[in-house]
Amino acid sequence: MAGFNRVCRVTDIAPGHVGYAEVDGVRLAICNAGGEFYAVDDVCSHDGGPLDQGELDGYNIECPRHGAKFDVRTGRVTALPAIVPISTYPVQIESDDLLVDVDGS
């Protein structure tokens, strides 16, 4: 399905926490970094670990398996052992709904 899809309510994910959603088969970690929302792949590029189970520290999410870290704003690796960035997705807020576009359009 093209375009933005509702994944949760804004109030479902507290600041500093991570939620999980799936849109069109894409697993997403939904991050609330101090009231700003970001959607990233929920799969660590190092070993496939579930990022939604990791810790969010500021704009960095840490994989719970081996400690790789990624910037949720850009997907850039901020700590090894990962070397490949993760994908990020556009987020939109409409009323209390959080929407994500996995097609990037």
N, C-alpha and C positions, 0 to 999 in steps of 0.2 A: 504494500500500500504506500503510495507516494505521499510526500508531505508530512506535516506534523501530526503525531499521534499522542493522545493522552496516556501518560504512564502512571501518574499518581496525583494526589493533592499536594500543594506546597507544604501544608501543615503535617504531612505524613513523615517528613524527614527533617529532624531537628538540626540546627547548626552544628557543624563538626561531625555529622554522621553520614552514613552511606546507605542507600537503599538499592534494591534490585528491581529490574524490569526487563521484559523481553518484548521486542517489537520486530515483527517479520523475521523471526529466527535469530535476531541479533541480541546477544546477552549484554545488558548495560548495567554499569555501576552508576547510580545517580548520586552525586555528591553535593552536599550543602556546605560550602566553604564560607562560613560567616554570613549566611543569608544570600549568597550568590550560588546559583545552581549550575552544575556542569554534568554532562553525560559523556562517559568514556566506555571503551570496551571493558567488559567484566572478565577479561581473560588476560593474565599476565603474559607478556611476550617472551618471558624467559622459560616458563615451564607450564603455562596454561592454568595457573592457580586462579581462584575466584577473587578478584579484587574487592568485591563488595563485602568480603569477610575480613578485609584488612583495615588498618587504622588510617584515618584522615587527619593529617597534621597541617593546618593552614591549607595550602593549595597542593600538597603532596599526598598521594595515596600510596600505602605500602602493602606489597603482596605479603600475605600471612605465611607463605611457605619459605621463602629464602630472603625476604627483606628488600627486594627490588622496589624502587620508588619511581613514581611518574607524576609529572605536573598535570593536574586535571584540566588546566586551561588550554594546554597545548598538546598533551600526550607525550611530551619529551621525557626521556629517561633522566632522573635526577640522582639515582643511586644504582650501582651494580648489584646483582649480577646481570640484569637485563641490559641489552644494548640496542634493542629495536623499540622505537616508540609505539605507543598504542593509539588507536583512532579516537578522535573526539567527535561529538555530534552537536549540531545546533539545538539550543534549548529556547523555549518560549513560554511565557506565563500568561495565561488568560484567566482572569478572576482568581480562583483558588486552584486552577488546574495547571499542572506542569506537563508540557508537551515536548516531544523530541522528534527530530527528523533524521532517521537513520540513512536516508538517501542523500543527505547533505544539501538538499535543494533549498 
